């Protein structure tokens, strides 16, 4: 039996074109309603009795509504407050003030100055320009890998911290988890709460990680240039340059949208899409079903939102172009370093008959590489979906 006056938790309403995203941020439950469904929910939240709300809907939109089913859907989403349950209210989140300070106007001036200094450093000091061979800090491959591996952890935390604080400055909760993308172990920041704010306010939280990497890269480049100006790169300058190259790698990685990077979510937000990657992938499977190994799926027909279907027409070919660019980028940035690594490993394994220091250094180095590829498969792959669609 439907309660005549249901009670609701405090909800957010965000209008996007002809739809409204309704959410309960404390449990990260967000649902997209048509405009008429959202208006019906508002009437109920304002205290209108359920039968009166159903009658109002029919008079306003010219068709009946199953109010019992509608309320059941709202209850499934966690929007309806049960008897005796405390009302979830929107409040401040931890570190909100720190987030506002980090992205305040004075901070943006510092960001601009540091970025400009990094560009000037690379122009004026050729030794400060990152290159693939800069990652080899020492004759020991194992030592080089361990230094780079441990050194990248603060860089990844720095990247994700900018995402977290950019969201929390808006009062949006966020959290970090460990996951994997393809063969790579990654840190991920969950920003589902951004669905509760207007789309124009989501751009900075999505791109804040790239900003963090640009700042870190600029600082490392300036440090390497300052060291080189004193008579050539010493150990600190070489370490800075070695860390700068993987940071540049992370920045470039963000532009491969087909991997659903941070910039992908920013672009789909600008375009007003909800699941562009899946819509474009389904389109490619239908068009390329003649290719061996490519099989269309029953779900490829959708239903996709009209916006996703329209944008997927040109985004699908762009995904293929992105794969080609990825291979070209790998040829320029990754293969040279990989060739040097393999050459050094081969020399270590064959150079001293299996008894010397370089032999065991090569064995340890290969073990670290294999462990990095094996570890991600111990973690479940997280499906990246911008939102959960429900039909009311």
ChimeraX attribute file (.defattr): number of C-alpha atoms within 10 A of each C-alpha:
attribute: neighborCount
match mode: 1-to-1
recipient: residues
	/A:1	4
	/A:2	12
	/A:3	11
	/A:4	14
	/A:5	14
	/A:6	17
	/A:7	18
	/A:8	20
	/A:9	20
	/A:10	17
	/A:11	19
	/A:12	16
	/A:13	20
	/A:14	17
	/A:15	18
	/A:16	14
	/A:17	9
	/A:18	9
	/A:19	15
	/A:20	20
	/A:21	22
	/A:22	22
	/A:23	27
	/A:24	23
	/A:25	21
	/A:26	16
	/A:27	13
	/A:28	17
	/A:29	20
	/A:30	26
	/A:31	19
	/A:32	23
	/A:33	21
	/A:34	16
	/A:35	16
	/A:36	15
	/A:37	17
	/A:38	20
	/A:39	14
	/A:40	20
	/A:41	19
	/A:42	15
	/A:43	18
	/A:44	21
	/A:45	18
	/A:46	12
	/A:47	14
	/A:48	18
	/A:49	16
	/A:50	20
	/A:51	15
	/A:52	13
	/A:53	20
	/A:54	21
	/A:55	15
	/A:56	17
	/A:57	20
	/A:58	13
	/A:59	11
	/A:60	11
	/A:61	10
	/A:62	9
	/A:63	10
	/A:64	13
	/A:65	18
	/A:66	9
	/A:67	17
	/A:68	15
	/A:69	12
	/A:70	14
	/A:71	20
	/A:72	14
	/A:73	16
	/A:74	17
	/A:75	14
	/A:76	10
	/A:77	18
	/A:78	18
	/A:79	23
	/A:80	20
	/A:81	17
	/A:82	14
	/A:83	8
	/A:84	6
	/A:85	10
	/A:86	9
	/A:87	13
	/A:88	16
	/A:89	12
	/A:90	15
	/A:91	9
	/A:92	14
	/A:93	15
	/A:94	15
	/A:95	15
	/A:96	20
	/A:97	15
	/A:98	14
	/A:99	21
	/A:100	17
	/A:101	14
	/A:102	16
	/A:103	18
	/A:104	11
	/A:105	11
	/A:106	10
	/A:107	13
	/A:108	12
	/A:109	12
	/A:110	12
	/A:111	18
	/A:112	12
	/A:113	13
	/A:114	19
	/A:115	21
	/A:116	14
	/A:117	16
	/A:118	25
	/A:119	14
	/A:120	15
	/A:121	22
	/A:122	18
	/A:123	13
	/A:124	12
	/A:125	16
	/A:126	11
	/A:127	22
	/A:128	28
	/A:129	20
	/A:130	23
	/A:131	19
	/A:132	18
	/A:133	17
	/A:134	20
	/A:135	22
	/A:136	19
	/A:137	18
	/A:138	12
	/A:139	11
	/A:140	16
	/A:141	22
	/A:142	21
	/A:143	16
	/A:144	17
	/A:145	19
	/A:146	13
	/A:147	16
	/A:148	18
	/A:149	14
	/A:150	10
	/A:151	14
	/A:152	15
	/A:153	12
	/A:154	11
	/A:155	19
	/A:156	18
	/A:157	16
	/A:158	16
	/A:159	25
	/A:160	24
	/A:161	19
	/A:162	25
	/A:163	29
	/A:164	26
	/A:165	26
	/A:166	28
	/A:167	29
	/A:168	25
	/A:169	22
	/A:170	20
	/A:171	21
	/A:172	25
	/A:173	23
	/A:174	20
	/A:175	13
	/A:176	15
	/A:177	10
	/A:178	14
	/A:179	17
	/A:180	19
	/A:181	19
	/A:182	11
	/A:183	12
	/A:184	14
	/A:185	19
	/A:186	14
	/A:187	17
	/A:188	19
	/A:189	19
	/A:190	17
	/A:191	21
	/A:192	21
	/A:193	23
	/A:194	26
	/A:195	25
	/A:196	22
	/A:197	18
	/A:198	14
	/A:199	16
	/A:200	10
	/A:201	13
	/A:202	22
	/A:203	20
	/A:204	17
	/A:205	21
	/A:206	26
	/A:207	20
	/A:208	23
	/A:209	27
	/A:210	23
	/A:211	18
	/A:212	23
	/A:213	24
	/A:214	22
	/A:215	22
	/A:216	22
	/A:217	26
	/A:218	26
	/A:219	19
	/A:220	24
	/A:221	31
	/A:222	27
	/A:223	20
	/A:224	31
	/A:225	27
	/A:226	17
	/A:227	20
	/A:228	19
	/A:229	13
	/A:230	9
	/A:231	8
	/A:232	14
	/A:233	19
	/A:234	12
	/A:235	13
	/A:236	13
	/A:237	22
	/A:238	23
	/A:239	22
	/A:240	24
	/A:241	29
	/A:242	26
	/A:243	24
	/A:244	27
	/A:245	22
	/A:246	21
	/A:247	26
	/A:248	17
	/A:249	15
	/A:250	18
	/A:251	18
	/A:252	13
	/A:253	17
	/A:254	18
	/A:255	16
	/A:256	19
	/A:257	21
	/A:258	20
	/A:259	18
	/A:260	17
	/A:261	17
	/A:262	21
	/A:263	21
	/A:264	20
	/A:265	23
	/A:266	20
	/A:267	14
	/A:268	19
	/A:269	17
	/A:270	13
	/A:271	13
	/A:272	16
	/A:273	22
	/A:274	20
	/A:275	22
	/A:276	28
	/A:277	24
	/A:278	18
	/A:279	26
	/A:280	25
	/A:281	19
	/A:282	22
	/A:283	21
	/A:284	20
	/A:285	16
	/A:286	16
	/A:287	12
	/A:288	14
	/A:289	12
	/A:290	10
	/A:291	9
	/A:292	7
	/A:293	8
	/A:294	13
	/A:295	13
	/A:296	17
	/A:297	10
	/A:298	8
	/A:299	11
	/A:300	17
	/A:301	12
	/A:302	12
	/A:303	10
	/A:304	18
	/A:305	14
	/A:306	10
	/A:307	14
	/A:308	22
	/A:309	19
	/A:310	15
	/A:311	17
	/A:312	25
	/A:313	14
	/A:314	11
	/A:315	21
	/A:316	21
	/A:317	14
	/A:318	15
	/A:319	20
	/A:320	13
	/A:321	13
	/A:322	17
	/A:323	15
	/A:324	12
	/A:325	13
	/A:326	15
	/A:327	13
	/A:328	12
	/A:329	15
	/A:330	12
	/A:331	13
	/A:332	12
	/A:333	16
	/A:334	16
	/A:335	14
	/A:336	14
	/A:337	18
	/A:338	14
	/A:339	11
	/A:340	14
	/A:341	18
	/A:342	13
	/A:343	11
	/A:344	17
	/A:345	21
	/A:346	13
	/A:347	14
	/A:348	22
	/A:349	18
	/A:350	12
	/A:351	14
	/A:352	12
	/A:353	9
	/A:354	13
	/A:355	11
	/A:356	12
	/A:357	11
	/A:358	22
	/A:359	20
	/A:360	16
	/A:361	19
	/A:362	22
	/A:363	16
	/A:364	16
	/A:365	21
	/A:366	17
	/A:367	12
	/A:368	16
	/A:369	12
	/A:370	11
	/A:371	11
	/A:372	15
	/A:373	14
	/A:374	14
	/A:375	13
	/A:376	19
	/A:377	16
	/A:378	11
	/A:379	12
	/A:380	11
	/A:381	14
	/A:382	11
	/A:383	8
	/A:384	13
	/A:385	14
	/A:386	17
	/A:387	15
	/A:388	11
	/A:389	14
	/A:390	11
	/A:391	8
	/A:392	16
